[in-house]
Amino acid sequence: MIEAKNLTKRYGDRVAVDDLSFTVEPGRVTGFLGPNGAGKSTTMRLILGLDRPHRGDATIDGKHYRDLPRPLQTVGALLEARAIHTGRSAYNHLLCLAQTQGVGKKRIDEVIRLVGLDEVAKKRAGGFSLGMGQRLGIAVALLGDPDVLILDEPVNGLDPEGIVWIRTLMKRLAADGRTVFVSSHLMNEMAVTADHLIVIGKGKLIADCSTEEFIERSTEEIVAVRSPDAERLAAAIGEDGGKAELGDDGLLSVREMEAARIGELAAAGGLVLHELTPKRGSLEEAFMELTRDSVEYGGGGTAPEAPQVEPGTPMPEMPAAEPQEDPR
Ligand SMILES: Nc1ncnc2c1ncn2[C@@H]1O[C@H](COP(=O)(O)OP(=O)(O)OP(=O)(O)O)[C@@H](O)[C@H]1O
């Protein structure tokens, strides 16, 4: 289990991680989602003791990383910037790490097979493609057979087959009872990989809920209705518990009512229908909407706009869909 409590990290006057608290439970894949610059990598570095927080605390199985007696056997990490000795073969790279951590040679062969690098294990890692380098990074993370895995954007550089492979691997590791904490800035990727989501924007917690709940809330169904009797139809929908909004283009957007019911109401009132189309918003759009106010545009300083929520709380209501001023 990973626990972050009031984690705060500043770089100069920029707050990279802002009073962040959450728990990453074992037995499920937890997606750590946020736009570029949201503070995901910094948070992971703080958990791994590679950086010191200005405030707050991060522990793995109740201990600070530096106090873990056998770190490689407790937590495996894949960070975005990997330091691989390019002159060494993949096998020798793993061997060096294994020797310093008391991991046997048998495990090296196992992880090489697990990540599908068997055929190139004796080749120089310097000649590896981005995807192969990523697989080697995952082999390093798995070397000590750890119970906790922290993976920063692991699908970066992987081809479609590689993406499916890492997705399956993460699910399998979680099914074994491990804690799998994986970052991404891609909502759609996390939707099919993660069981639980921790969403951040500008270092602050935006949502901490199951992926199912996130999807359900984010992709509310709206029925687009066109009718020459739009105003009367809107009134009938309102009386029956739906929410109809008439746009300037004459299109009715109906929430909280199914298309079939709208059709029935129209028929009962003798109202003509020209169009009746159920539409579900895309998840990626919903994520962009949710994090819009906290997307970084390179400006300095802090941004207090991101909504604050307690850890474990479900996702807040989606922000209103009116266009806002571009913060640039
Ligand atoms: N070593 C550093 N020195 C100064 N600023 C930093 C440093 N590391 C991160 N930052 C800043 O902290 C903020 C969070 O960065 P971080 O890399 O943690 O975000 P991220 O969510 O991982 O983004 P990405 O997906 O782009 O990697 C950004 O504003 C970034 O510029």
PDBQT file of the ligand as one rigid body, heavy atoms in Angstrom, charges set to zero:
ROOT
HETATM    1  N1  LIG A 401      13.414  19.517 -11.057  1.00  0.00    +0.000 N 
HETATM    2  C1  LIG A 401      12.510  20.472 -11.285  1.00  0.00    +0.000 A 
HETATM    3  N2  LIG A 401      12.827  21.772 -11.233  1.00  0.00    +0.000 NA
HETATM    4  C2  LIG A 401      11.912  22.724 -11.452  1.00  0.00    +0.000 A 
HETATM    5  N3  LIG A 401      10.603  22.495 -11.744  1.00  0.00    +0.000 NA
HETATM    6  C3  LIG A 401      10.232  21.217 -11.824  1.00  0.00    +0.000 A 
HETATM    7  C4  LIG A 401      11.149  20.134 -11.604  1.00  0.00    +0.000 A 
HETATM    8  N4  LIG A 401      10.464  18.966 -11.744  1.00  0.00    +0.000 NA
HETATM    9  C5  LIG A 401       9.190  19.303 -12.054  1.00  0.00    +0.000 A 
HETATM   10  N5  LIG A 401       9.053  20.633 -12.096  1.00  0.00    +0.000 N 
HETATM   11  C6  LIG A 401       7.796  21.374 -12.350  1.00  0.00    +0.000 C 
HETATM   12  O1  LIG A 401       6.802  20.830 -11.497  1.00  0.00    +0.000 OA
HETATM   13  C7  LIG A 401       5.564  20.707 -12.168  1.00  0.00    +0.000 C 
HETATM   14  C8  LIG A 401       5.105  19.261 -12.158  1.00  0.00    +0.000 C 
HETATM   15  O2  LIG A 401       5.957  18.493 -13.012  1.00  0.00    +0.000 OA
HETATM   16  P1  LIG A 401       5.847  16.913 -13.169  1.00  0.00    +0.000 P 
HETATM   17  O3  LIG A 401       6.930  16.474 -14.083  1.00  0.00    +0.000 OA
HETATM   18  O4  LIG A 401       5.781  16.295 -11.829  1.00  0.00    +0.000 OA
HETATM   19  O5  LIG A 401       4.436  16.765 -13.880  1.00  0.00    +0.000 OA
HETATM   20  P2  LIG A 401       3.810  15.522 -14.632  1.00  0.00    +0.000 P 
HETATM   21  O6  LIG A 401       2.377  15.478 -14.242  1.00  0.00    +0.000 OA
HETATM   22  O7  LIG A 401       4.615  14.309 -14.404  1.00  0.00    +0.000 OA
HETATM   23  O8  LIG A 401       3.901  15.982 -16.145  1.00  0.00    +0.000 OA
HETATM   24  P3  LIG A 401       4.385  15.190 -17.450  1.00  0.00    +0.000 P 
HETATM   25  O9  LIG A 401       3.267  14.274 -17.807  1.00  0.00    +0.000 OA
HETATM   26  O10 LIG A 401       4.547  16.311 -18.422  1.00  0.00    +0.000 OA
HETATM   27  O11 LIG A 401       5.656  14.529 -17.084  1.00  0.00    +0.000 OA
HETATM   28  C9  LIG A 401       5.770  21.293 -13.556  1.00  0.00    +0.000 C 
HETATM   29  O12 LIG A 401       5.417  22.644 -13.499  1.00  0.00    +0.000 OA
HETATM   30  C10 LIG A 401       7.263  21.151 -13.761  1.00  0.00    +0.000 C 
HETATM   31  O13 LIG A 401       7.731  22.135 -14.652  1.00  0.00    +0.000 OA
ENDROOT
TORSDOF 0
